[in-house]
Amino acid sequence: MKIIGIYKIESRTSGKFYIGSTLNIKSRWSRHKSDLRARIHHSLILQRAWDKYGENDFEFTILEECGKEKILEREQDYLDKLLPVYNICPNAQNCLGKRDSEETKKKKRDIALKLGIKPPKETWEKKQKQVTALDETGNPIQHFVSLAEACRFVGRDCTYVSTITRAIKRDIKAYGYKWEFKK
């Protein structure tokens, strides 16, 4: 039977937690765990804590069972009273599909840094894609250990990595250069 209600994901070590609501708690917990294990969770702060403390440090508990019609109202009450650190949205709403502004991304990053939650080196090291800038004839000009480094080379910040990636996939120029992933 599906349990509709409000739940909490808490770090035993730090005491910090995440609060959520769902129409199927068991299924939602499975999704949280799956996303956290794959390092793709929507809450960067919770993801970093999970990476830092490990899966066994986190406890999932049901705070309240309630009807579908009251779920957002009850979740908002918990958010307002308990002020969870790991939630990225202060309001009870569905944040999926929401695109953060650059200002919001910076705030989230600053909060994670303030809390001392940093991604382990192996997390970002595995994700780096090495690229090479090429001249008009296809000869290598410069090699970069990451897309972010390539962005800095052309005077952009790392939010422009998708432009270089798109140029590689479409075999077009970006920022005056052709690009390729290191083979």
N, C-alpha and C positions, 0 to 999 in steps of 0.2 A: 504493500500500500504506500502511496506517495505521501510524504510529509511536507506540508506547506508551512513555511515559517521563516524565522530569523535565526541565523547561526553566527558563530564566532570561530575564527582561526587564530589561535594564540601561540606565541613563542613562549615556551616554558622558561627559557634563559632570560629574555629581556622583559617579559610581561606585556609586550606590545602586541596589538591584535588588529584583526580585520573583521568587519561586520558586513554581512550580506543577507539578502532575502531571496527566496526562490519558491517555485511551485513544486519542486522535487529536490529535497535536501540531499538525499543519497546520490542522485545523479549530478547535482551541482558540486558536491565535494569531490566526486570522481573527476570532474572537469578541472576543478582547481588543481588537484594533485597532478593530473596529466599535463596541464599547462606549466606548472611549476617545475616538474621533472624535465620538461622539454625546454625550459628557460624562455618561455614565451608568454608568461602571465601578464595580464593587462596592468596590474599594479606593480610598477617598477620597484617601489619601496618594499612590498611584500616579497617580490622575487629576489631582491638583494639579500633580505634577511634569511630567506629559505636557503640561498646559496651559502650564506655565511654560517648559519647554525645547523643546517642539515634537516632532512625530512623528519627524522625522529624527534626533533625538538618541538614540533608543532602538534597542537591538540585541536581537534574539531569538536565543537559542542553546539547543541541546539539551545538557543536562548528562549525561544517561544514558538509554539505552534499557533497559527492563526488562520483565519479565512482569507481567501484570495482578495476579497474586496478591501481588506484592512492592511495588507502586507506592506505597502509603501509607507503608510502612516506609522505603523509600528516600527519599521526599520528606521524611519527618521527620528522617532523618539529615542531609540538606542544610540543612533549617531550623535544626537544632541547631548544626551546624558553622559555617554562614555568616552566621547571624542577619540575614536580609534586612530592610531598613527598610520596603519598600513592602508587605509582607504584613500584613494586618489580623488574621489568625488565626495564632497561634504553633504551632498543631498541624495536622498533615496530616489534613485532613478536608474534606468538602464543606460550604461555608458558605452555599450558596444557600438562600434561604428562611429563613435565620436572622435573627431580629429582635434588634437590639442593645438592651441596657438603656440608660437615660439615662446611667448612670455610664460605660458603654463608649463611648457617643457622645461624651461629654465628653473621655474619655481620647484618643480618636482625633483630636478637634479640637485638643487640647492638643499632641499629638505633631506634627501638621501645622504648628501655629503655632511650636513649638519649632524645627522644621527650617526654618522660614522659607518654607514652601510655602503660599502664599495664592492663592485663586482670583482670576484677573484680573477687573477691574471689569466688563468686557463679559460675563463668564460669568454673574454674579449679576444684573446690570442687565437682561439680556434675560428672565430668568426671573421678575422681579417682576410681580405682578399688582396693579393699582390697584383699590382697593375704596372703597365709600362706605357709611357707616352711615346708616340711615334711621330716621325716627321712625315712630310708629304709623300715620300717614296716608301714609307713603311719601315724605315730604319729606326731602331730604338734611340730615343733621346735621353730618357731618364727612367729608372726603375724605382717603384715605391713599394714599401712593405704593407701599405694599406690604402684603401680608397680615401680615408681621411687625410693621409699624408699627401696624396695626389691633389686633393681639394685645396689644401694649404699652399701647394706649389703654384696653383693658378689663382691664388688670392681669394679663395672662398672658404667658408667654414664647412664642417663635416655634414651639415644638413644638405649639401649639394652632391653627396655620393650617388644618389639615384640618377642624376644627370649623366655622370660618367658611365654608370652601369648601363643606362639606356643607350648611350652612344656606342658602347661595345656591342650590345645586342643588335642594334640596328646598323652597325658598321658605318657610323657617321661621325663627324667631328663634334667635339665639345671643347669650348674654351681654346680654340685654335689648334687642337691636336686630335689625332686619331688615337684610340686607346685599345689595349688588349689585356686580358687577364694573363698572368704569368702561367706558362705551360709547365 
